[in-house]
Amino acid sequence: MKTEELAELIKSRRSIRAWEKKPVSEDTLLKAIELATYAPNGGNQQNWRFYIILNKITIVDVADVVQESANYFASWPEASMHADLVTRMLQRSSFFRDAPALIALLLPSTNRR
C-alpha cells in the first residue's frame, strides 16, 4: 500500500453510532474478525477470543452491563477530576445497544489463583 492510500484510509475512518435495521452478512462479520487478528498484541500471543452476537436480547444485555460498569466507574471519587471525560463515557458506553450485530472480544483472565 502506498503512503497516500494509507493516509486516505486513516483520514476517512469514522465511527458508526446509528445502525441500519438490516442484518450484517456472515461474510462481513468473519472478514472483520480476520482483519482484527492482525492488530498488534503483546508478545504476539493472540490469546483473544471473538464472539459474534446476533441475538438482540443478548446485545441489549451486554449494553446494560457495560453501562452499569461505566456508571460504577463514574461514581468513584477520582472521576470528578475528569468530569468531561466521564460525561462522554457515560453517554457513549452502550452506543451499540441497537446494533444488528456485535463482535465481543474476550481475553483470558490473568488473575489466576
Helices and strands as residue ranges (DSSP letters): H 3-11, H 26-36, G 42-44, E 49-53, H 56-74, G 77-82, H 83-92, G 95-98, E 102-106
